[in-house]
Amino acid sequence: MTYLSRDSSVRFNFRENLFLAGWEAGPLRTPDDPSQYTSATPGAATPGAAPSAPPGGPAVPTASAIAAQHPLSATGARLTGGLLHEWQRRNATASMPLALHQLVVAGNLDNLQLAIRAAAEPAAPGTQAAPPAPGATGVTPPAGLGYHGPVFMDSDIYKTLEAIGWELGSASIRESPGTQGPRRDQDPAQDPAQGPALSTAFAAFAATTIELLARVQRPDGYLNSYVQASGEPRYQNLASSHEMYCDGHFLQAAVALARGAGNQDAMDIAIRLADHLVKDFAGQARGLDGHPIVETALVELYRETGTTAYRDLAAQFVEQRGRGLAGDSGFGRRYLQDHLPVRERTTEVGHAVRALYLEAGVTDVATETQDTELLNGSIIRWADMVATKTSLTGGNGSRHEGESFGDHFELPPDRAYNETCASIASFQWSWRLLLATGEAKYADHMERILYNGFAAAISTDGMRFFYVNPLQRRVDHYEKDDPGRRREWFKCACCPPNIMRTLASLHHYLATSNDDTLTVHQYATAAIAGAGLTVELDTSYPWDGLVRLRVTAAPAGAREIALRVPAWSATAGLAADDQDESAERLRVPRDRYLRLRRAWRPGDEVRLHLDVTPRWTRPDPRVDALRGCVAIERGPLVYCFEQTDQPARLDELAVIPGTPLTGHAATLPGIGATVQVAVPGRHAPQGPAAALATAPATSAAPGPENRAVTATAIPYFQWDNRGPGAMRVWIPAAPGIAGSV
């Protein structure tokens, strides 16, 4: 496989020039091996429950699970146009090829070679064993080992493989002749052969990497390049070693390759690995990984294979959390969510990503074991987190120290950490709660995360990424030597491939089905099939609130279509063929889903109108860092003010809340299409700072040096694409002249 770099001058041939030169891959299990993997149905744990189509997406509850909604089939949704489709296309054509390049440059693939060489070079008979080498310091390998990066480098490979699995699934639908839906997949400015060529390249990378991992894996199923290369004892430093964290990401990659690409090769390795974990940990209090994710991954492997031992081990890990089994990371037990048993916790604490991945696993375990007490506890913590520990953008993690949650209402805009991986983990947790309960608030929160806290992490060209996502950036900002701008890659590169696997699977989160109802949760131009119906969505969302739905196939008899009305939409209008209800007359049901039941026919159309009028938002008064400030939102988008758009210094501007806001379409260099919002405000020039940066406690009345201005806001996800400069989401309200919000 060859990857062509961005400047078209450097080629990487993975098979011939790098890590497989002269090597033969070890054999995988043969088809007649009784232990060979066989894909299960979504109801694998319940014999006789066979679906009409294979399961689709990252989370597929079994037929016996607590589930108010069910994911669509593997081919049940496809993005065909609009913003989300553009993000997914950019992910495949720019971000994912960059990842393949970086896995070489950063040394991730070299680490696998190192592990193979360590296993192939046993000590000669009669020679004295070398003294043990110094172990890792936290997540940093010892000098001299030759290992590249932190001890969890394998996880970046696995997340990339997962992205490839979902992308190959999408590509197979896009490239299939006769695929239904609005054909906006092809960008005429691009080589029409690029799609198939990329798919071929991704498939070759996956096949080659899986061959290599089969050689790395030990006969008992253990798989970890750092531990195998270093010779350190297995599972002796679980607080920091990330061994089962890496395992979890590999299990998820294997599921994605099986469900998305129909590739079962990685599943063989995954089953060996999971069987090893069951043998070494089931029924024991041996230890817990300091970084959860293996819990949700084991449940998904159970859902895919029907092997209940995987679900039971995940349940064991959940119940053991909070009993001191995760060890000492040097950051305290709250950092590892090991301070209280899960059933006794009421709020999220510690490292945000770990806490949220754990909650995804808790929800999976609860639904698959029909444990309503465990599920209700997760629901309570979700509500507490969203109300008191979540930024307006949907981000989580108020503190740089420990990348952690803060206290209730501790939400500083400038010091917000809001790691990108935390947004992804919160998105995954919310999806699982949506499947379990069917409640619109979870889809609302997923939308908030998707268009704001998550989307801001990616540059317009898909080649640079944020690890940290603050809501304010001062013009002279530095964190150590980092100016806080997006970067192409990171020494700890957990976020970029996590972004890629999320975008590659994005179509699976659009809609669900339940009995004879097709429920649409997220709006995009797409083709969707479920509950016997096939429909096309056509929309300019989130720029416009009009969503058109057209039925292209329908069975005999009545079916229901349910459409979510986001909580931010003050009004909603619905028109179905000759029936028309205005936004003013329409009453939104308490569950915020508009439902239409009828015997549908091909050609039937529904038009949903959502109110995307720009609106003012005030913070909760208990958020001390935001008192006296307001923010702008429009539809699902949070807005921000970038210095480049303003008539004066951003830190000298204040806005007048309650005044009318107007939005207008624009095309901006470095950003492209957007909708800007004009915001009435005042400019109060400031002189040199007084001692202790104080000022007289007097209001700034309009005067010759306090003039009326119009500030300009853009969507938060589009900031930092036009060069460095100040930015803020929350902006001061002009004193003494504020209107009502």
Secondary structure, DSSP 8 states (H G I E B T S, - for coil): -EEE-TTS--EEETTTTSTTTT--------TT-TT------TTTTSTT---SS-B-SS----TTS--SSEE-BTTSEEEEEHHHHHHHHHIIIIIHHHHHHHHHHTTHHHHHHHHHHHHH----TT----------BTTB--TTS---SSTTTHHHHHHHHHHHHHHHHHHHHHTSTT--S------TTS-TTHHHHHHHHHHHHHHHHHHHHHHHS-TTS---HHHHHH---TTS-HHHH-HHHHHHHHHHHHHHIIIII---HHHHHHHHHHHHHHHHHTT------SS--HHHHHHHHHHHH--HHHHHHHHHHHHHTTSSTT---SS-TGGGT-SS-GGG--S--SBHHHHHHHHHHHHHHHHHTT-HHHHHHHHHHHHHHHHHSB-TTS-B--BTGGGB--STT---SSS----HHHHHHHHHHHHHHHHHH--HHHHHHHHHIIIIIIGGGB-TTSS-B-SS--SEE-TT--BTTB-S--BS--SS--HHHHHHHHHHTGGGGSEEEETTEEEE-S--EEEEEETTEEEEEEE-TTS--EEEEEEEE--SS-EEEEEE--TT-S-EEEEETTEEE-TTT----TT-EEEEEE---TT-EEEEEE----EEE---TT-GGGTTEEEEEETTEEEEEEGGG-SS-GGGEEE-TTS--EEEEEEETTTEEEEEEEEEEEE----S--GGG---S-----BTTBEEEEEEEEEGGG-SSSSS--EESSEEB-TT-----
